Amino acid sequence: MLKEYLEKNYGYNEPIFINEIRLDGLNDNALRQYFKRMLKSGDLVRFDTGIYYLPKASRLLKKVI
């Protein structure tokens, strides 16, 4: 649910500011937990405090850049 929302609204390798995201049915604590799970699985990368991005895998290297 959250990953699809982020892909649709932000795309890959674009900054995502966590304080700008408001989803119906998700409070701030739940949102932070979703982000934490996505970080752990590698679906999301932290750039700085409160700033994240969805990494896009390189076709040549087959890893996230």
All heavy atoms as a GROMACS GRO file, in nm:
protein
  549
    1MET      N    1   0.081  -0.118   0.000
    1MET     CA    2   0.000   0.000   0.000
    1MET      C    3   0.087   0.126   0.000
    1MET      O    4   0.075   0.209  -0.089
    1MET     CB    5  -0.091  -0.002   0.123
    1MET     CG    6  -0.168   0.126   0.143
    1MET     SD    7  -0.272   0.119   0.287
    1MET     CE    8  -0.191   0.239   0.388
    2LEU      N    9   0.176   0.138   0.096
    2LEU     CA   10   0.260   0.258   0.104
    2LEU      C   11   0.361   0.263  -0.010
    2LEU      O   12   0.382   0.369  -0.068
    2LEU     CB   13   0.333   0.262   0.239
    2LEU     CG   14   0.424   0.382   0.261
    2LEU    CD1   15   0.346   0.512   0.256
    2LEU    CD2   16   0.497   0.370   0.393
    3LYS      N   17   0.420   0.150  -0.044
    3LYS     CA   18   0.518   0.148  -0.152
    3LYS      C   19   0.456   0.192  -0.284
    3LYS      O   20   0.515   0.270  -0.358
    3LYS     CB   21   0.581   0.010  -0.166
    3LYS     CG   22   0.691   0.007  -0.269
    3LYS     CD   23   0.761  -0.125  -0.275
    3LYS     CE   24   0.870  -0.119  -0.380
    3LYS     NZ   25   0.940  -0.244  -0.395
    4GLU      N   26   0.336   0.143  -0.314
    4GLU     CA   27   0.268   0.182  -0.436
    4GLU      C   28   0.238   0.332  -0.436
    4GLU      O   29   0.251   0.399  -0.538
    4GLU     CB   30   0.138   0.102  -0.454
    4GLU     CG   31   0.160  -0.043  -0.484
    4GLU     CD   32   0.183  -0.127  -0.358
    4GLU    OE1   33   0.156  -0.078  -0.246
    4GLU    OE2   34   0.231  -0.241  -0.372
    5TYR      N   35   0.196   0.384  -0.321
    5TYR     CA   36   0.169   0.527  -0.308
    5TYR      C   37   0.295   0.608  -0.335
    5TYR      O   38   0.292   0.706  -0.410
    5TYR     CB   39   0.114   0.557  -0.168
    5TYR     CG   40   0.105   0.704  -0.138
    5TYR    CD1   41  -0.004   0.779  -0.181
    5TYR    CD2   42   0.206   0.769  -0.066
    5TYR    CE1   43  -0.012   0.915  -0.154
    5TYR    CE2   44   0.198   0.904  -0.040
    5TYR     CZ   45   0.089   0.977  -0.083
    5TYR     OH   46   0.082   1.111  -0.057
    6LEU      N   47   0.408   0.566  -0.278
    6LEU     CA   48   0.534   0.637  -0.296
    6LEU      C   49   0.582   0.629  -0.441
    6LEU      O   50   0.631   0.727  -0.496
    6LEU     CB   51   0.641   0.583  -0.201
    6LEU     CG   52   0.613   0.603  -0.052
    6LEU    CD1   53   0.720   0.533   0.031
    6LEU    CD2   54   0.605   0.750  -0.017
    7GLU      N   55   0.568   0.512  -0.503
    7GLU     CA   56   0.608   0.497  -0.644
    7GLU      C   57   0.525   0.588  -0.734
    7GLU      O   58   0.577   0.653  -0.824
    7GLU     CB   59   0.590   0.352  -0.689
    7GLU     CG   60   0.694   0.259  -0.634
    7GLU     CD   61   0.665   0.113  -0.669
    7GLU    OE1   62   0.553   0.082  -0.717
    7GLU    OE2   63   0.754   0.030  -0.647
    8LYS      N   64   0.395   0.593  -0.708
    8LYS     CA   65   0.304   0.672  -0.792
    8LYS      C   66   0.328   0.822  -0.774
    8LYS      O   67   0.330   0.897  -0.871
    8LYS     CB   68   0.160   0.638  -0.756
    8LYS     CG   69   0.058   0.716  -0.835
    8LYS     CD   70  -0.082   0.680  -0.792
    8LYS     CE   71  -0.183   0.769  -0.864
    8LYS     NZ   72  -0.316   0.751  -0.811
    9ASN      N   73   0.346   0.867  -0.651
    9ASN     CA   74   0.354   1.010  -0.622
    9ASN      C   75   0.495   1.068  -0.625
    9ASN      O   76   0.511   1.188  -0.646
    9ASN     CB   77   0.289   1.041  -0.488
    9ASN     CG   78   0.140   1.019  -0.493
    9ASN    OD1   79   0.071   1.077  -0.575
    9ASN    ND2   80   0.090   0.933  -0.406
   10TYR      N   81   0.596   0.985  -0.603
   10TYR     CA   82   0.734   1.036  -0.597
   10TYR      C   83   0.824   0.975  -0.703
   10TYR      O   84   0.914   1.040  -0.752
   10TYR     CB   85   0.794   1.012  -0.458
   10TYR     CG   86   0.727   1.093  -0.351
   10TYR    CD1   87   0.626   1.039  -0.274
   10TYR    CD2   88   0.764   1.224  -0.327
   10TYR    CE1   89   0.563   1.113  -0.176
   10TYR    CE2   90   0.703   1.299  -0.229
   10TYR     CZ   91   0.602   1.243  -0.154
   10TYR     OH   92   0.540   1.317  -0.057
   11GLY      N   93   0.806   0.849  -0.736
   11GLY     CA   94   0.894   0.782  -0.831
   11GLY      C   95   1.024   0.739  -0.767
   11GLY      O   96   1.043   0.752  -0.646
   12TYR      N   97   1.114   0.690  -0.849
   12TYR     CA   98   1.242   0.639  -0.800
   12TYR      C   99   1.346   0.751  -0.797
   12TYR      O  100   1.347   0.840  -0.880
   12TYR     CB  101   1.292   0.525  -0.889
   12TYR     CG  102   1.208   0.400  -0.875
   12TYR    CD1  103   1.105   0.374  -0.965
   12TYR    CD2  104   1.230   0.312  -0.771
   12TYR    CE1  105   1.028   0.260  -0.951
   12TYR    CE2  106   1.153   0.198  -0.757
   12TYR     CZ  107   1.052   0.173  -0.847
   12TYR     OH  108   0.975   0.061  -0.832
   13ASN      N  109   1.436   0.741  -0.699
   13ASN     CA  110   1.548   0.833  -0.681
   13ASN      C  111   1.506   0.978  -0.667
   13ASN      O  112   1.580   1.068  -0.703
   13ASN     CB  113   1.649   0.818  -0.796
   13ASN     CG  114   1.712   0.681  -0.798
   13ASN    OD1  115   1.730   0.618  -0.695
   13ASN    ND2  116   1.745   0.634  -0.916
   14GLU      N  117   1.388   1.000  -0.614
   14GLU     CA  118   1.338   1.135  -0.585
   14GLU      C  119   1.321   1.148  -0.434
   14GLU      O  120   1.282   1.053  -0.367
   14GLU     CB  121   1.205   1.160  -0.654
   14GLU     CG  122   1.214   1.162  -0.805
   14GLU     CD  123   1.296   1.278  -0.857
   14GLU    OE1  124   1.292   1.387  -0.797
   14GLU    OE2  125   1.365   1.260  -0.959
   15PRO      N  126   1.350   1.266  -0.378
   15PRO     CA  127   1.339   1.281  -0.233
   15PRO      C  128   1.195   1.268  -0.183
   15PRO      O  129   1.102   1.318  -0.245
   15PRO     CB  130   1.392   1.422  -0.208
   15PRO     CG  131   1.380   1.492  -0.337
   15PRO     CD  132   1.391   1.388  -0.444
   16ILE      N  133   1.182   1.198  -0.072
   16ILE     CA  134   1.053   1.180  -0.005
   16ILE      C  135   1.069   1.236   0.136
   16ILE      O  136   1.151   1.187   0.213
   16ILE     CB  137   1.014   1.031   0.002
   16ILE    CG1  138   1.005   0.972  -0.138
   16ILE    CG2  139   0.884   1.014   0.078
   16ILE    CD1  140   0.999   0.821  -0.139
   17PHE      N  141   0.993   1.339   0.167
   17PHE     CA  142   0.997   1.398   0.300
   17PHE      C  143   0.885   1.337   0.382
   17PHE      O  144   0.768   1.355   0.351
   17PHE     CB  145   0.982   1.550   0.291
   17PHE     CG  146   1.092   1.616   0.213
   17PHE    CD1  147   1.080   1.640   0.078
   17PHE    CD2  148   1.209   1.652   0.278
   17PHE    CE1  149   1.182   1.699   0.006
   17PHE    CE2  150   1.312   1.712   0.207
   17PHE     CZ  151   1.299   1.736   0.071
   18ILE      N  152   0.923   1.267   0.488
   18ILE     CA  153   0.824   1.192   0.566
   18ILE      C  154   0.720   1.285   0.630
   18ILE      O  155   0.605   1.247   0.645
   18ILE     CB  156   0.893   1.103   0.672
   18ILE    CG1  157   0.795   1.002   0.729
   18ILE    CG2  158   0.956   1.186   0.780
   18ILE    CD1  159   0.857   0.894   0.813
   19ASN      N  160   0.758   1.408   0.662
   19ASN     CA  161   0.662   1.497   0.727
   19ASN      C  162   0.557   1.552   0.629
   19ASN      O  163   0.459   1.612   0.672
   19ASN     CB  164   0.733   1.612   0.797
   19ASN     CG  165   0.816   1.697   0.703
   19ASN    OD1  166   0.829   1.665   0.586
   19ASN    ND2  167   0.872   1.803   0.756
   20GLU      N  168   0.571   1.528   0.499
   20GLU     CA  169   0.474   1.572   0.400
   20GLU      C  170   0.369   1.466   0.367
   20GLU      O  171   0.271   1.495   0.301
   20GLU     CB  172   0.544   1.612   0.270
   20GLU     CG  173   0.632   1.733   0.281
   20GLU     CD  174   0.702   1.766   0.150
   20GLU    OE1  175   0.690   1.686   0.054
   20GLU    OE2  176   0.768   1.870   0.146
   21ILE      N  177   0.390   1.344   0.414
   21ILE     CA  178   0.301   1.232   0.377
   21ILE      C  179   0.186   1.223   0.476
   21ILE      O  180   0.207   1.214   0.597
   21ILE     CB  181   0.379   1.100   0.373
   21ILE    CG1  182   0.487   1.109   0.266
   21ILE    CG2  183   0.285   0.983   0.347
   21ILE    CD1  184   0.577   0.990   0.261
   22ARG      N  185   0.065   1.228   0.422
   22ARG     CA  186  -0.056   1.211   0.501
   22ARG      C  187  -0.146   1.111   0.429
   22ARG      O  188  -0.190   1.136   0.318
   22ARG     CB  189  -0.131   1.344   0.518
   22ARG     CG  190  -0.053   1.450   0.588
   22ARG     CD  191  -0.042   1.419   0.737
   22ARG     NE  192   0.039   1.521   0.803
   22ARG     CZ  193   0.159   1.499   0.853
   22ARG    NH1  194   0.213   1.380   0.843
   22ARG    NH2  195   0.226   1.594   0.914
   23LEU      N  196  -0.169   0.998   0.491
   23LEU     CA  197  -0.255   0.896   0.434
   23LEU      C  198  -0.371   0.869   0.529
   23LEU      O  199  -0.352   0.863   0.651
   23LEU     CB  200  -0.178   0.766   0.411
   23LEU     CG  201  -0.069   0.769   0.305
   23LEU    CD1  202   0.010   0.640   0.308
   23LEU    CD2  203  -0.129   0.790   0.169
   24ASP      N  204  -0.489   0.852   0.473
   24ASP     CA  205  -0.606   0.820   0.555
   24ASP      C  206  -0.585   0.685   0.622
   24ASP      O  207  -0.542   0.589   0.560
   24ASP     CB  208  -0.732   0.813   0.468
   24ASP     CG  209  -0.770   0.949   0.413
   24ASP    OD1  210  -0.734   1.050   0.476
   24ASP    OD2  211  -0.837   0.953   0.308
   25GLY      N  212  -0.614   0.680   0.750
   25GLY     CA  213  -0.603   0.555   0.824
   25GLY      C  214  -0.464   0.527   0.880
   25GLY      O  215  -0.444   0.426   0.946
   26LEU      N  216  -0.366   0.614   0.854
   26LEU     CA  217  -0.231   0.596   0.908
   26LEU      C  218  -0.192   0.717   0.993
   26LEU      O  219  -0.190   0.829   0.944
   26LEU     CB  220  -0.128   0.584   0.796
   26LEU     CG  221  -0.106   0.450   0.730
   26LEU    CD1  222   0.004   0.458   0.627
   26LEU    CD2  223  -0.073   0.342   0.830
   27ASN      N  224  -0.163   0.690   1.118
   27ASN     CA  225  -0.114   0.800   1.201
   27ASN      C  226   0.038   0.808   1.186
   27ASN      O  227   0.099   0.727   1.117
   27ASN     CB  228  -0.156   0.784   1.347
   27ASN     CG  229  -0.101   0.657   1.411
   27ASN    OD1  230   0.001   0.606   1.369
   27ASN    ND2  231  -0.171   0.608   1.512
   28ASP      N  232   0.100   0.907   1.248
   28ASP     CA  233   0.245   0.928   1.232
   28ASP      C  234   0.327   0.809   1.279
   28ASP      O  235   0.427   0.773   1.217
   28ASP     CB  236   0.289   1.054   1.305
   28ASP     CG  237   0.238   1.180   1.238
   28ASP    OD1  238   0.202   1.174   1.119
   28ASP    OD2  239   0.237   1.286   1.304
   29ASN      N  240   0.286   0.747   1.389
   29ASN     CA  241   0.361   0.632   1.441
   29ASN      C  242   0.356   0.513   1.345
   29ASN      O  243   0.457   0.447   1.321
   29ASN     CB  244   0.309   0.590   1.578
   29ASN     CG  245   0.344   0.690   1.684
   29ASN    OD1  246   0.446   0.759   1.675
   29ASN    ND2  247   0.259   0.702   1.784
   30ALA      N  248   0.240   0.487   1.289
   30ALA     CA  249   0.226   0.376   1.194
   30ALA      C  250   0.308   0.404   1.068
   30ALA      O  251   0.372   0.313   1.015
   30ALA     CB  252   0.079   0.356   1.158
   31LEU      N  253   0.307   0.528   1.023
   31LEU     CA  254   0.385   0.565   0.905
   31LEU      C  255   0.534   0.543   0.928
   31LEU      O  256   0.603   0.487   0.844
   31LEU     CB  257   0.357   0.710   0.868
   31LEU     CG  258   0.422   0.761   0.741
   31LEU    CD1  259   0.372   0.684   0.620
   31LEU    CD2  260   0.399   0.909   0.725
   32ARG      N  261   0.583   0.583   1.044
   32ARG     CA  262   0.725   0.562   1.076
   32ARG      C  263   0.760   0.413   1.082
   32ARG      O  264   0.867   0.372   1.038
   32ARG     CB  265   0.761   0.632   1.207
   32ARG     CG  266   0.777   0.781   1.192
   32ARG     CD  267   0.844   0.843   1.313
   32ARG     NE  268   0.766   0.828   1.435
   32ARG     CZ  269   0.670   0.911   1.475
   32ARG    NH1  270   0.641   1.016   1.402
   32ARG    NH2  271   0.605   0.890   1.587
   33GLN      N  272   0.668   0.332   1.133
   33GLN     CA  273   0.693   0.188   1.138
   33GLN      C  274   0.698   0.128   0.997
   33GLN      O  275   0.783   0.044   0.969
   33GLN     CB  276   0.584   0.118   1.220
   33GLN     CG  277   0.596   0.142   1.368
   33GLN     CD  278   0.727   0.091   1.424
   33GLN    OE1  279   0.769  -0.020   1.394
   33GLN    NE2  280   0.792   0.174   1.504
   34TYR      N  281   0.610   0.173   0.908
   34TYR     CA  282   0.615   0.128   0.768
   34TYR      C  283   0.747   0.168   0.704
   34TYR      O  284   0.809   0.088   0.633
   34TYR     CB  285   0.500   0.187   0.687
   34TYR     CG  286   0.372   0.107   0.694
   34TYR    CD1  287   0.258   0.161   0.753
   34TYR    CD2  288   0.365  -0.021   0.641
   34TYR    CE1  289   0.141   0.089   0.759
   34TYR    CE2  290   0.247  -0.093   0.647
   34TYR     CZ  291   0.136  -0.037   0.705
   34TYR     OH  292   0.020  -0.109   0.711
   35PHE      N  293   0.792   0.291   0.728
   35PHE     CA  294   0.919   0.335   0.673
   35PHE      C  295   1.034   0.251   0.729
   35PHE      O  296   1.124   0.213   0.655
   35PHE     CB  297   0.942   0.484   0.703
   35PHE     CG  298   0.890   0.575   0.596
   35PHE    CD1  299   0.756   0.580   0.565
   35PHE    CD2  300   0.976   0.657   0.526
   35PHE    CE1  301   0.708   0.663   0.466
   35PHE    CE2  302   0.930   0.741   0.427
   35PHE     CZ  303   0.795   0.744   0.396
   36LYS      N  304   1.029   0.221   0.856
   36LYS     CA  305   1.134   0.140   0.919
   36LYS      C  306   1.141   0.001   0.855
   36LYS      O  307   1.249  -0.049   0.825
   36LYS     CB  308   1.106   0.128   1.069
   36LYS     CG  309   1.212   0.056   1.146
   36LYS     CD  310   1.179   0.056   1.294
   36LYS     CE  311   1.282  -0.022   1.373
   36LYS     NZ  312   1.250  -0.024   1.516
   37ARG      N  313   1.025  -0.060   0.830
   37ARG     CA  314   1.022  -0.192   0.766
   37ARG      C  315   1.074  -0.186   0.623
   37ARG      O  316   1.144  -0.275   0.578
   37ARG     CB  317   0.879  -0.247   0.767
   37ARG     CG  318   0.834  -0.290   0.903
   37ARG     CD  319   0.697  -0.355   0.897
   37ARG     NE  320   0.638  -0.352   1.029
   37ARG     CZ  321   0.519  -0.302   1.058
   37ARG    NH1  322   0.443  -0.254   0.962
   37ARG    NH2  323   0.475  -0.301   1.181
   38MET      N  324   1.038  -0.080   0.552
   38MET     CA  325   1.084  -0.066   0.414
   38MET      C  326   1.236  -0.042   0.410
   38MET      O  327   1.303  -0.090   0.319
   38MET     CB  328   1.010   0.048   0.345
   38MET     CG  329   0.864   0.016   0.316
   38MET     SD  330   0.774   0.152   0.240
   38MET     CE  331   0.851   0.155   0.079
   39LEU      N  332   1.289   0.031   0.507
   39LEU     CA  333   1.434   0.050   0.516
   39LEU      C  334   1.504  -0.083   0.537
   39LEU      O  335   1.604  -0.113   0.472
   39LEU     CB  336   1.470   0.145   0.630
   39LEU     CG  337   1.445   0.292   0.607
   39LEU    CD1  338   1.456   0.368   0.738
   39LEU    CD2  339   1.545   0.346   0.507
   40LYS      N  340   1.452  -0.162   0.630
   40LYS     CA  341   1.512  -0.290   0.663
   40LYS      C  342   1.510  -0.386   0.545
   40LYS      O  343   1.606  -0.460   0.523
   40LYS     CB  344   1.440  -0.352   0.782
   40LYS     CG  345   1.510  -0.469   0.842
   40LYS     CD  346   1.441  -0.513   0.970
   40LYS     CE  347   1.520  -0.624   1.034
   40LYS     NZ  348   1.460  -0.666   1.161
   41SER      N  349   1.404  -0.383   0.465
   41SER     CA  350   1.393  -0.474   0.351
   41SER      C  351   1.469  -0.423   0.228
   41SER      O  352   1.484  -0.496   0.130
   41SER     CB  353   1.246  -0.495   0.315
   41SER     OG  354   1.191  -0.378   0.261
   42GLY      N  355   1.513  -0.297   0.231
   42GLY     CA  356   1.586  -0.242   0.118
   42GLY      C  357   1.499  -0.174   0.014
   42GLY      O  358   1.548  -0.129  -0.089
   43ASP      N  359   1.369  -0.165   0.040
   43ASP     CA  360   1.277  -0.099  -0.054
   43ASP      C  361   1.289   0.053  -0.047
   43ASP      O  362   1.244   0.122  -0.138
   43ASP     CB  363   1.133  -0.137  -0.024
   43ASP     CG  364   1.104  -0.282  -0.055
   43ASP    OD1  365   1.172  -0.338  -0.142
   43ASP    OD2  366   1.014  -0.340   0.009
   44LEU      N  367   1.350   0.104   0.060
   44LEU     CA  368   1.362   0.247   0.082
   44LEU      C  369   1.500   0.275   0.137
   44LEU      O  370   1.557   0.191   0.207
   44LEU     CB  371   1.255   0.290   0.182
   44LEU     CG  372   1.222   0.436   0.199
   44LEU    CD1  373   1.158   0.490   0.071
   44LEU    CD2  374   1.125   0.457   0.313
   45VAL      N  375   1.556   0.391   0.105
   45VAL     CA  376   1.688   0.429   0.153
   45VAL      C  377   1.677   0.564   0.221
   45VAL      O  378   1.608   0.653   0.173
   45VAL     CB  379   1.789   0.438   0.036
   45VAL    CG1  380   1.924   0.486   0.084
   45VAL    CG2  381   1.802   0.304  -0.033
   46ARG      N  382   1.745   0.578   0.335
   46ARG     CA  383   1.747   0.706   0.407
   46ARG      C  384   1.860   0.791   0.352
   46ARG      O  385   1.975   0.750   0.348
   46ARG     CB  386   1.769   0.684   0.556
   46ARG     CG  387   1.771   0.814   0.634
   46ARG     CD  388   1.789   0.791   0.779
   46ARG     NE  389   1.677   0.706   0.820
   46ARG     CZ  390   1.668   0.650   0.940
   46ARG    NH1  391   1.760   0.668   1.029
   46ARG    NH2  392   1.566   0.574   0.969
   47PHE      N  393   1.825   0.912   0.309
   47PHE     CA  394   1.925   1.007   0.263
   47PHE      C  395   1.976   1.091   0.379
   47PHE      O  396   2.095   1.111   0.395
   47PHE     CB  397   1.864   1.098   0.155
   47PHE     CG  398   1.960   1.200   0.101
   47PHE    CD1  399   2.060   1.163   0.014
   47PHE    CD2  400   1.950   1.332   0.140
   47PHE    CE1  401   2.150   1.256  -0.034
   47PHE    CE2  402   2.039   1.426   0.092
   47PHE     CZ  403   2.138   1.388   0.005
   48ASP      N  404   1.884   1.138   0.462
   48ASP     CA  405   1.914   1.218   0.579
   48ASP      C  406   1.794   1.207   0.672
   48ASP      O  407   1.695   1.143   0.637
   48ASP     CB  408   1.940   1.364   0.538
   48ASP     CG  409   2.020   1.442   0.641
   48ASP    OD1  410   2.058   1.384   0.744
   48ASP    OD2  411   2.046   1.560   0.616
   49THR      N  412   1.799   1.271   0.785
   49THR     CA  413   1.689   1.264   0.879
   49THR      C  414   1.561   1.317   0.814
   49THR      O  415   1.554   1.431   0.770
   49THR     CB  416   1.720   1.348   1.005
   49THR    OG1  417   1.843   1.302   1.060
   49THR    CG2  418   1.610   1.336   1.107
   50GLY      N  419   1.460   1.231   0.806
   50GLY     CA  420   1.332   1.268   0.750
   50GLY      C  421   1.326   1.271   0.598
   50GLY      O  422   1.222   1.303   0.541
   51ILE      N  423   1.438   1.238   0.532
   51ILE     CA  424   1.443   1.240   0.386
   51ILE      C  425   1.481   1.101   0.336
   51ILE      O  426   1.584   1.047   0.374
   51ILE     CB  427   1.543   1.344   0.334
   51ILE    CG1  428   1.512   1.482   0.390
   51ILE    CG2  429   1.542   1.347   0.181
   51ILE    CD1  430   1.619   1.584   0.363
   52TYR      N  431   1.397   1.045   0.251
   52TYR     CA  432   1.416   0.910   0.200
   52TYR      C  433   1.402   0.911   0.049
   52TYR      O  434   1.360   1.009  -0.010
   52TYR     CB  435   1.311   0.816   0.260
   52TYR     CG  436   1.315   0.811   0.410
   52TYR    CD1  437   1.245   0.903   0.486
   52TYR    CD2  438   1.389   0.715   0.476
   52TYR    CE1  439   1.248   0.900   0.624
   52TYR    CE2  440   1.393   0.710   0.614
   52TYR     CZ  441   1.323   0.802   0.688
   52TYR     OH  442   1.328   0.798   0.824
   53TYR      N  443   1.433   0.798  -0.013
   53TYR     CA  444   1.405   0.780  -0.155
   53TYR      C  445   1.392   0.632  -0.187
   53TYR      O  446   1.442   0.547  -0.114
   53TYR     CB  447   1.512   0.847  -0.244
   53TYR     CG  448   1.649   0.784  -0.237
   53TYR    CD1  449   1.687   0.686  -0.328
   53TYR    CD2  450   1.742   0.824  -0.142
   53TYR    CE1  451   1.813   0.628  -0.324
   53TYR    CE2  452   1.868   0.768  -0.136
   53TYR     CZ  453   1.903   0.670  -0.227
   53TYR     OH  454   2.028   0.614  -0.221
   54LEU      N  455   1.318   0.606  -0.295
   54LEU     CA  456   1.304   0.470  -0.345
   54LEU      C  457   1.421   0.445  -0.440
   54LEU      O  458   1.433   0.515  -0.541
   54LEU     CB  459   1.172   0.453  -0.421
   54LEU     CG  460   1.046   0.461  -0.337
   54LEU    CD1  461   0.924   0.471  -0.428
   54LEU    CD2  462   1.035   0.340  -0.248
   55PRO      N  463   1.507   0.350  -0.409
   55PRO     CA  464   1.623   0.326  -0.497
   55PRO      C  465   1.582   0.252  -0.623
   55PRO      O  466   1.490   0.172  -0.624
   55PRO     CB  467   1.714   0.239  -0.410
   55PRO     CG  468   1.620   0.166  -0.321
   55PRO     CD  469   1.507   0.262  -0.293
   56LYS      N  470   1.651   0.283  -0.731
   56LYS     CA  471   1.628   0.213  -0.857
   56LYS      C  472   1.754   0.132  -0.889
   56LYS      O  473   1.864   0.184  -0.887
   56LYS     CB  474   1.600   0.312  -0.969
   56LYS     CG  475   1.565   0.244  -1.097
   56LYS     CD  476   1.502   0.338  -1.193
   56LYS     CE  477   1.458   0.260  -1.314
   56LYS     NZ  478   1.345   0.320  -1.379
   57ALA      N  479   1.736   0.004  -0.918
   57ALA     CA  480   1.849  -0.084  -0.946
   57ALA      C  481   1.911  -0.047  -1.081
   57ALA      O  482   1.841  -0.016  -1.177
   57ALA     CB  483   1.804  -0.228  -0.947
   58SER      N  484   2.041  -0.054  -1.087
   58SER     CA  485   2.113  -0.028  -1.210
   58SER      C  486   2.103  -0.151  -1.300
   58SER      O  487   2.118  -0.264  -1.256
   58SER     CB  488   2.260   0.000  -1.180
   58SER     OG  489   2.339  -0.001  -1.296
   59ARG      N  490   2.081  -0.128  -1.429
   59ARG     CA  491   2.071  -0.241  -1.522
   59ARG      C  492   2.206  -0.309  -1.541
   59ARG      O  493   2.215  -0.429  -1.562
   59ARG     CB  494   2.019  -0.194  -1.656
   59ARG     CG  495   1.870  -0.169  -1.653
   59ARG     CD  496   1.820  -0.141  -1.791
   59ARG     NE  497   1.796   0.004  -1.797
   59ARG     CZ  498   1.784   0.073  -1.906
   59ARG    NH1  499   1.796   0.015  -2.022
   59ARG    NH2  500   1.759   0.201  -1.902
   60LEU      N  501   2.313  -0.233  -1.536
   60LEU     CA  502   2.445  -0.291  -1.559
   60LEU      C  503   2.498  -0.364  -1.437
   60LEU      O  504   2.554  -0.472  -1.448
   60LEU     CB  505   2.544  -0.181  -1.599
   60LEU     CG  506   2.515  -0.110  -1.730
   60LEU    CD1  507   2.613   0.005  -1.750
   60LEU    CD2  508   2.525  -0.209  -1.846
   61LEU      N  509   2.483  -0.303  -1.322
   61LEU     CA  510   2.543  -0.360  -1.202
   61LEU      C  511   2.449  -0.451  -1.124
   61LEU      O  512   2.490  -0.521  -1.034
   61LEU     CB  513   2.591  -0.246  -1.110
   61LEU     CG  514   2.694  -0.153  -1.171
   61LEU    CD1  515   2.724  -0.040  -1.075
   61LEU    CD2  516   2.820  -0.227  -1.206
   62LYS      N  517   2.321  -0.446  -1.158
   62LYS     CA  518   2.220  -0.528  -1.089
   62LYS      C  519   2.214  -0.501  -0.940
   62LYS      O  520   2.181  -0.587  -0.861
   62LYS     CB  521   2.244  -0.678  -1.113
   62LYS     CG  522   2.244  -0.717  -1.256
   62LYS     CD  523   2.108  -0.705  -1.316
   62LYS     CE  524   2.112  -0.758  -1.458
   62LYS     NZ  525   2.015  -0.703  -1.542
   63LYS      N  526   2.251  -0.381  -0.901
   63LYS     CA  527   2.237  -0.344  -0.760
   63LYS      C  528   2.192  -0.199  -0.751
   63LYS      O  529   2.196  -0.126  -0.849
   63LYS     CB  530   2.367  -0.365  -0.683
   63LYS     CG  531   2.481  -0.277  -0.723
   63LYS     CD  532   2.602  -0.305  -0.637
   63LYS     CE  533   2.713  -0.206  -0.668
   63LYS     NZ  534   2.829  -0.227  -0.586
   64VAL      N  535   2.150  -0.163  -0.634
   64VAL     CA  536   2.096  -0.029  -0.611
   64VAL      C  537   2.208   0.073  -0.610
   64VAL      O  538   2.314   0.051  -0.552
   64VAL     CB  539   2.021  -0.026  -0.477
   64VAL    CG1  540   1.975   0.115  -0.444
   64VAL    CG2  541   1.905  -0.121  -0.480
   65ILE      N  542   2.187   0.182  -0.680
   65ILE     CA  543   2.284   0.291  -0.680
   65ILE      C  544   2.223   0.415  -0.620
   65ILE      O  545   2.106   0.430  -0.611
   65ILE     CB  546   2.338   0.320  -0.821
   65ILE    CG1  547   2.224   0.351  -0.917
   65ILE    CG2  548   2.420   0.205  -0.871
   65ILE    CD1  549   2.268   0.403  -1.051
   0.00000   0.00000   0.00000
